[in-house]
Amino acid sequence: MKPFLPACVLAAFLVLCLSAPAAAFRKEAGAPGECGECHKLTKEEAGKVLGKIADNVVAVAPGPFPGVWEVDVVRNGKTYPLYLDYSLKYFFSGQFIRLSDMANLTGQRYQDLNRVDVASIPVRDAIRVGSKAAKKTVIVLSDPTCPHCVRLHGEIKKAVAKDPDVAFFVMPYPRNPKDIATYRKCQAVICSKSEKLLDDAYAGKALPEPTCKTGAVDDTIRLTERLKIEGTPTMILPDGRMIGGYMEAEALLSLLNGGR
């Protein structure tokens, strides 16, 4: 693969692209039928135009508004939306924000492009927070010593208290695999199968030594590597979208109930 772009050019894009969810934007493009009558672009053509930047174009579609193409490009196992204008003379790598509600259209498209197969994620060793009868379940990959993870855990507790049809499978693991203290703490929680011990871990309390031998923490670390997860916390929604970072309970419930 050819060099994608210098890190200084894409740094802001790659960070923001993983942020807050927003409305899917292929529906945002105005009068796509009319534009499509005069403008055509195949992925092969887009690949030639972007040849100096990337040679792994996987799809082309109308962009967020008339005059712009969305070009989906694979890099390091992830798919990113980039943009070309209809003249094919200008390339844009950045965020499209809808000012009416500050929705990050590029971020949402990134999430849609990188959905994961939820059924492929084993949750047998996860600690369930919420009712066993809940129909909407979210997988949470987080480190009990991570400040944003601690804040999210508090919001998870609020969310299940407000909506009994929502539950979370929490899979604790250390962001740094060499952090033995956190590793042992995660092991202790998994061995106990106790929601109380999970709460104690996120509250920063001292935990007893693990009471079992388990490879669950290592399995979770390998899972995050397979899914290319680089930060904590990360939530995996029932539809396979991955949401990184802290989110308040109301926003989280809105997301699970059809919001964006």
KEBA-108413 format. One line per field, with one value per residue: x, y, z of N, C-alpha, C in turn; residue in one letter. Coordinates in steps of 0.001 Angstrom, whole numbers, plus 500000, padded with zeros to 6 digits. Each point is the difference from the previous one (the first is absolute). Example, Ala and Ser with C-alpha at 12.3 -4.5 7.8 and 13.67 -1.06 7.14 Angstrom:
REM residues 2
n.c1 <- c(513190	499650)
n.c2 <- c(494310	501050)
n.c3 <- c(507800	499280)
ca.c1 <- c(499110	500820)
ca.c2 <- c(501190	501190)
ca.c3 <- c(500000	500060)
c.c1 <- c(500900	499230)
c.c2 <- c(501200	501090)
c.c3 <- c(500000	500730)
resn <- c(A	S)
REM end
This chain:
REM residues 260
n.c1 <- c(500835	499566	500893	499291	500537	500761	500525	500764	499757	500191	500866	499619	500112	501085	500320	499619	500534	500676	499598	499284	498927	499550	499131	499604	501079	499958	499143	501117	500614	500003	498786	500277	498706	499728	500762	499397	499093	500720	500048	501041	500179	500843	500068	500009	499063	499282	500292	499743	498888	499751	500520	500172	498752	499196	500255	499292	499476	499015	499675	499037	499604	498769	500609	500342	500490	499190	500651	499696	501068	499388	501273	499594	500937	500623	500216	501008	499249	500016	498709	500542	499076	500391	500384	499324	500370	498888	500796	500089	499943	499001	500895	499097	500766	498800	499428	498894	499711	498851	499969	498927	500727	500991	499227	500834	499742	501206	499872	498733	500445	501002	499114	499237	501100	500110	498782	499766	500346	498932	499429	501034	499394	500848	498859	500397	501132	499128	500046	498837	499737	498972	498738	499858	498877	500996	499335	500369	501015	500853	500997	500603	500970	500420	500780	499888	501203	499269	500334	500096	500690	500617	500101	500405	500747	500205	500214	500755	500415	500152	500607	500569	500234	500284	500697	499047	499741	500886	500987	501046	500800	500481	500977	500420	500884	501281	499958	500787	500187	500989	498829	500874	500057	499841	500965	500613	499791	500292	501059	500207	499686	500736	500938	499738	499910	500588	498776	499889	500711	499195	498939	500476	500200	498842	499716	500956	499116	500612	500487	499307	500904	500287	498805	500415	500256	500142	499712	498915	500882	500781	498871	499700	501230	499925	498825	500521	500967	499138	499341	501330	499650	500111	498755	499956	498702	499605	498890	499462	499291	498715	500087	500964	499374	501223	499744	500918	500407	499984	498868	499228	499344	499543	501211	500475	499032	500198	501284	499755	499308	501010	500583	500619)
n.c2 <- c(498793	501003	500909	499975	500568	501062	499558	501035	499411	498715	500528	501217	499621	499277	501066	501017	499253	499795	501241	500991	499179	499808	500744	498849	500205	498760	500067	500608	499276	501251	499671	498826	499819	501291	500016	498845	500831	500914	499498	499344	499094	499183	498898	499425	500838	499809	498711	500261	500684	499046	499679	501309	499742	499269	498705	500184	500643	499942	501306	500405	501112	500513	501167	500756	500576	500604	499388	499033	499267	498963	499898	498747	500169	498859	500117	499153	499370	501316	500340	500935	500930	500138	501175	499943	501164	500441	501036	499272	501276	499786	499724	499402	500135	499863	500849	499400	501198	499464	501265	499505	498905	500538	499336	499086	500436	500482	500391	500361	500567	500480	500297	500494	500561	500162	499647	499410	498743	500483	499148	500615	500823	499162	499884	498750	500698	500654	501140	499425	501186	499727	500082	498762	500680	500867	500623	501169	499394	500607	499746	499975	500542	499800	500972	499258	500191	499908	501286	499970	498885	500592	501117	499259	499355	501215	500372	498910	500232	501276	499584	498998	500994	500720	499031	499234	500554	500683	499281	499827	499522	500115	500306	499909	500923	499772	501316	499932	499033	500897	500595	499372	501141	500709	499288	500008	501300	500028	499273	500774	501019	499532	499682	501183	500403	500940	500492	499573	498908	499903	500316	499105	499235	500410	499631	499217	499106	499600	499109	498900	499104	499775	499460	500292	499046	501143	499666	500355	500458	498953	499294	500820	499881	498702	500036	500808	499112	498987	500703	500032	499606	501306	500166	500427	499872	498806	500456	498800	500713	499741	501143	499843	501151	500496	500291	500891	499864	501029	499545	501057	499618	501253	500429	499174	500290	501264	499723	499356	501127	499961	500685	501147)
n.c3 <- c(500000	499258	500331	501097	501034	500005	501126	499680	498804	500384	500825	499686	498729	500258	500732	499258	499072	501134	499885	500514	500201	498751	499313	499462	499208	499606	501003	500425	499082	499608	499526	500634	499720	500196	501082	500305	499455	500649	501218	499588	500943	499416	500733	498774	499549	501113	499812	498720	500329	500905	498837	500139	500364	499249	499997	501094	498972	500890	500012	499164	500619	499777	500111	501035	498897	499110	499029	500869	499718	500580	500370	500104	500917	499775	501304	500141	499106	499819	499855	499231	500264	498746	499521	498834	499453	499383	500149	501114	500323	500875	500927	500786	501057	500505	500845	499618	500457	500366	499632	499392	500084	499280	499153	500447	498780	499998	501258	499692	498896	500719	500932	499021	499524	501310	499658	501158	499864	500588	499151	499428	500842	500590	500654	499896	499891	499236	500668	500210	499498	500775	499644	500437	500219	500167	499037	500517	499420	500796	499177	501187	499281	501237	500414	501111	499480	498904	500160	498673	500221	501000	499269	498964	500888	500505	498742	499905	501232	499619	498899	500682	500848	498908	499434	500520	498822	500737	499504	500793	499064	501217	499135	501272	499632	500176	499900	501039	499102	500106	500130	500746	500680	498873	499436	501192	499977	498720	500266	501077	499213	499002	500866	500526	498702	500717	499887	501265	499723	498956	500745	500862	498919	499498	501251	499487	500416	501090	499171	500289	500273	498732	499920	498782	499146	499362	498770	500721	500869	499814	500126	501009	500456	499705	500635	500911	499945	500034	500925	500155	501221	500000	500421	501239	500277	499600	499434	499982	499158	500226	499309	500911	500209	499831	501285	499723	501258	500832	500528	500149	501084	500032	499649	500904	500843	499679	500052	501118	500141	499136	500981	499646)
ca.c1 <- c(499165	500746	499801	498633	500182	500830	499240	499579	498824	498832	499882	498722	498928	499872	499513	498614	499181	499584	499297	498567	499180	499168	499103	500648	499925	499706	498668	500073	500391	498852	499738	501032	499596	500322	501460	500469	499776	501126	501274	500224	501342	500165	501070	501249	500372	500392	501298	501005	500106	500645	501141	501133	499619	499607	499627	499092	498621	499066	498659	499753	498577	499776	500431	499016	499212	500318	501311	501053	499972	500624	500856	500335	501354	500440	501346	500284	498863	498824	499542	499827	499431	500699	499109	500461	498967	499603	501010	501105	501221	500191	499863	499764	500035	499616	498672	498827	499127	498729	499920	498693	500042	501418	500208	501231	499584	501138	500181	498981	500288	501105	499434	499219	500918	500841	499205	500580	499048	499809	499874	501338	500672	499561	499758	499762	500732	499674	499111	498771	499414	498642	499107	500232	498918	500168	500134	501049	501241	501168	501278	500861	501397	500544	501029	499471	500847	499906	499027	498789	499304	499348	498831	499026	499390	498942	498876	499398	499132	498824	499226	499209	498987	498934	499388	500244	500160	501379	501021	501368	500985	501257	501177	501128	501348	500942	500436	501398	500079	501085	499547	499650	499017	498686	499737	499528	498697	499027	499852	499217	498600	499479	499872	498903	498705	499243	499805	500490	501450	500217	499794	501126	501172	499882	500025	501386	500191	500894	499277	500719	500724	499140	499729	499986	500899	499178	500662	499026	500599	500815	499071	499480	501089	500100	498806	500198	500983	499312	499051	500774	499604	501210	499747	498927	499157	499354	498743	499532	498544	499386	500088	501383	500773	500893	499979	501116	499939	498973	498700	499050	498947	498894	500455	500182	498671	499457	500680	499480	498580	499802	500616	501314)
ca.c2 <- c(501207	501241	500828	500535	501449	500301	500001	501351	500370	499202	499808	500516	499224	498676	500137	500432	499021	498987	500662	499901	499558	500995	499409	499473	501136	499753	500529	501454	500598	500568	499672	499122	499503	501004	500076	498753	499974	500653	499680	498595	499695	498625	499877	499905	501367	500692	499475	500657	501392	500017	499099	500501	500012	498650	499180	498951	500495	498868	500414	501418	500324	501433	500499	500601	501014	499979	500480	499281	498544	499294	498910	499169	499482	499126	500250	499297	499199	500830	500696	501426	500794	501185	500742	500641	500820	499449	500294	499072	500781	500334	498893	500498	499021	500727	499762	500765	500208	500657	501065	500080	499232	499678	498571	499657	499090	499153	499041	498960	499154	499135	498945	499103	499243	499107	499163	498682	498907	499864	498579	499393	500439	499185	500794	499070	500431	501400	500237	500629	501084	500168	498854	498858	499983	501142	499604	500800	499807	500717	499481	501099	499633	501135	499817	500585	501098	501089	500988	500047	498729	500126	500863	499258	498956	500652	500273	498703	499693	500867	499577	498798	500376	500721	499156	498590	499208	500189	499393	500153	498963	500706	499145	500799	499599	501117	500660	499582	498597	499816	500531	498776	500282	500096	498680	499154	500531	499512	498569	499805	500292	498941	498780	500135	500118	500840	501392	500841	500109	500850	501382	500340	500218	501315	500987	500119	499292	498844	498765	498788	499327	499136	498695	498977	500210	500303	500664	500941	501323	499872	499884	501339	500762	499552	500502	501421	500059	499573	501044	501240	500966	500636	500794	499594	498825	499798	499255	499384	500026	498786	499970	499838	501242	500192	501379	500221	501121	500162	500493	500074	498988	500408	499910	498589	499412	500531	499274	498639	500046	500468	501304	499975)
ca.c3 <- c(500000	499949	501194	500031	500126	501182	501254	500362	499229	500362	501448	500503	499376	500585	501370	500001	499295	500959	501094	500251	498897	499334	499020	498804	499110	498593	499783	500075	498734	499314	498601	499468	498696	499004	499890	499440	498568	499324	500632	500320	500481	500462	500986	499259	499634	501237	500362	499165	500434	501309	499931	500771	501416	500405	498848	500480	500018	500009	499601	499720	500128	500170	501298	500895	499294	498577	499585	500722	500069	501111	499535	501162	499839	501097	500519	501260	500435	500203	498806	500266	498904	499520	499109	498781	499368	498709	498981	500284	500175	501408	500951	501359	501080	501204	500546	499602	501156	499692	500988	500661	501254	500229	499771	499303	498949	499654	501087	499916	498843	500415	500841	499152	499155	500799	500901	500286	500196	501452	500337	500050	501227	501142	501212	501113	501189	500294	501142	499509	500796	499508	500081	499123	499016	499091	498602	499368	500746	499500	500477	500444	500188	500737	501021	501237	500491	499022	500512	499177	500222	501304	499792	499205	500835	500763	499096	499717	501141	499873	498831	500291	500987	499288	498966	500324	498779	499554	500861	499498	500275	500246	499858	500472	499603	500165	498762	499864	500424	500961	501285	500728	501056	499368	499446	501103	500412	499013	500253	501222	499670	499134	500811	500967	499314	500925	499600	501096	499881	498827	500461	500878	499148	499370	501079	500460	501257	499979	499718	500411	498936	499176	500612	498962	498881	498836	498883	499450	499793	498790	498875	499730	499393	498606	499324	499685	498910	498780	499604	499807	501027	500514	501194	500910	499784	498699	500073	498758	500042	499449	498540	499599	499998	501134	500481	500908	500925	501043	499555	501107	499952	499135	498615	499712	499838	498742	498936	499977	499662	498634	499745	499369)
c.c1 <- c(500862	499776	498647	500016	500924	499138	499494	498745	498762	499741	498643	498846	499782	499495	498521	499072	499460	499117	498504	499208	499162	499154	500764	499835	499752	498591	499998	500235	498791	499957	501038	499665	500380	501505	500551	499816	501192	501354	500053	501430	500024	501125	501358	500492	500467	501385	501122	500214	500784	501271	501207	499753	499674	499568	499029	498582	499049	498594	499962	498498	499839	500368	498899	499154	500424	501389	501157	499762	500578	500773	500460	501320	500380	501430	500142	498774	498733	499632	499664	499327	500865	499113	500735	498889	499734	501013	501181	501342	500320	499658	499831	500004	499714	498559	498939	499059	498725	499714	498679	499980	501421	500282	501268	499688	501125	500224	498992	500257	501142	499463	499209	500904	500769	499210	500672	498879	499871	499961	501365	500746	499498	499864	499792	500712	499740	499100	498784	499531	498625	499230	500377	498945	500126	500253	501107	501271	501172	501247	500903	501402	500685	500989	499514	500863	499993	498924	498704	499191	499232	498731	498909	499318	498875	498767	499291	499028	498715	499091	499127	498926	498823	499263	500323	500182	501399	500953	501363	500839	501355	501157	501224	501336	500934	500385	501443	500120	501083	499655	499453	498915	498588	499590	499411	498621	498909	499754	499103	498511	499400	499824	498780	498623	499066	499895	500497	501516	500377	499866	501164	501255	499959	499959	501397	500283	500973	499174	500801	500758	499039	499857	499970	501117	499146	500825	499121	500600	500853	499112	499457	501060	500153	498803	500180	501014	499341	499067	500676	499563	501259	499772	498880	499288	499517	498749	499660	498492	499421	500096	501438	500815	500862	500052	501132	499757	498825	498708	499047	498832	498887	500374	500152	498660	499345	500586	499417	498533	499748	500583	501351	500942)
c.c2 <- c(501245	500796	500685	501517	500228	500100	501376	500412	499291	499903	500454	499209	498670	500052	500329	498979	498938	500567	499852	499576	501125	499303	499518	500999	499687	500472	501523	500636	500469	499587	499080	499467	500965	500089	498765	499904	500563	499557	498524	499831	498561	499935	499883	501397	500784	499542	500647	501445	500094	499156	500449	499908	498597	499223	498888	500532	498812	500391	501496	500226	501516	500446	500664	501082	500004	500561	499253	498491	499535	498833	499222	499279	499173	500349	499302	499276	500777	500683	501436	500689	501224	500666	500587	500891	499454	500294	499049	500717	500262	498804	500581	498841	500736	499709	500884	500049	500710	501029	500025	499249	499562	498509	499779	498940	499050	498929	498872	499065	499034	498833	498998	499098	498927	499221	498645	498982	499735	498538	499325	500346	499171	500854	499112	500431	501460	500084	500764	501056	500283	498696	498890	499914	501134	499517	500762	499885	500678	499373	501182	499461	501177	499571	500663	501110	501205	500995	500060	498712	500037	500843	499271	498935	500580	500278	498703	499615	500831	499514	498782	500287	500687	499123	498537	499120	500131	499351	500120	498797	500694	499004	500820	499447	501198	500601	499631	498565	499725	500552	498829	500244	500058	498656	499081	500456	499505	498503	499738	500220	498853	498700	500060	499961	500916	501434	500941	500178	500843	501467	500457	500303	501393	501123	500176	499291	498835	498732	498806	499415	499126	498620	498873	500283	500201	500697	501081	501381	499993	499915	501375	500885	499622	500498	501463	500170	499623	501083	501351	501088	500560	500786	499432	501248	499928	499171	499444	499853	498733	499899	499945	501273	500082	501483	500163	501179	499977	500538	500009	499048	500366	499873	498541	499310	500480	499261	498591	499937	500644	501343	499843	500923)
c.c3 <- c(500000	501274	499939	500028	501183	501235	500351	499257	500514	501495	500510	499441	500700	501422	500004	499364	500935	501084	499906	498779	499426	498957	498781	498875	498539	499663	499964	498635	499216	498543	499375	498628	498903	499793	499308	498500	499227	500526	500375	500492	500495	501015	499314	499606	501225	500437	499207	500437	501306	500033	500808	501506	500500	498773	500388	500193	499907	499575	499744	500073	500070	501405	500776	499352	498538	499709	500631	499909	501321	499408	501231	499739	501225	500372	501346	500556	500273	498687	500351	498816	499705	498953	498803	499473	498603	498898	500096	500103	501461	500879	501397	500979	501296	500366	499350	501201	499541	501093	500760	501326	500363	499855	499178	498950	499594	501068	499930	498822	500325	500834	499172	499161	500768	501042	500188	500173	501498	500420	500122	501287	501187	501259	501226	501280	500364	501229	499489	500990	499415	500043	499019	498908	498978	498574	499269	500832	499287	500601	500326	500261	500686	501080	501290	500589	499049	500461	499193	500148	501321	499876	499221	500833	500851	499148	499602	501114	499948	498869	500312	501043	499321	499001	500266	498767	499415	501000	499310	500381	500132	499973	500408	499517	500180	498654	499695	500497	501030	501383	500829	501050	499417	499409	501073	500492	499042	500171	501206	499731	499192	500775	500916	499355	500787	499480	501090	499907	498777	500385	500877	499183	499386	501039	500576	501310	499828	499794	500505	498810	499181	500636	498974	499002	498762	498935	499388	499720	498739	498756	499612	499349	498531	499189	499597	498874	498677	499474	499780	500977	500643	501286	500842	500511	498553	500220	498631	500107	499382	498483	499497	499933	501252	500351	501005	500913	500949	499402	501190	499767	499029	498534	499578	499768	498717	498816	499857	499600	498648	499689	499366	500753)
resn <- c(M	K	P	F	L	P	A	C	V	L	A	A	F	L	V	L	C	L	S	A	P	A	A	A	F	R	K	E	A	G	A	P	G	E	C	G	E	C	H	K	L	T	K	E	E	A	G	K	V	L	G	K	I	A	D	N	V	V	A	V	A	P	G	P	F	P	G	V	W	E	V	D	V	V	R	N	G	K	T	Y	P	L	Y	L	D	Y	S	L	K	Y	F	F	S	G	Q	F	I	R	L	S	D	M	A	N	L	T	G	Q	R	Y	Q	D	L	N	R	V	D	V	A	S	I	P	V	R	D	A	I	R	V	G	S	K	A	A	K	K	T	V	I	V	L	S	D	P	T	C	P	H	C	V	R	L	H	G	E	I	K	K	A	V	A	K	D	P	D	V	A	F	F	V	M	P	Y	P	R	N	P	K	D	I	A	T	Y	R	K	C	Q	A	V	I	C	S	K	S	E	K	L	L	D	D	A	Y	A	G	K	A	L	P	E	P	T	C	K	T	G	A	V	D	D	T	I	R	L	T	E	R	L	K	I	E	G	T	P	T	M	I	L	P	D	G	R	M	I	G	G	Y	M	E	A	E	A	L	L	S	L	L	N	G	G	R)
REM end
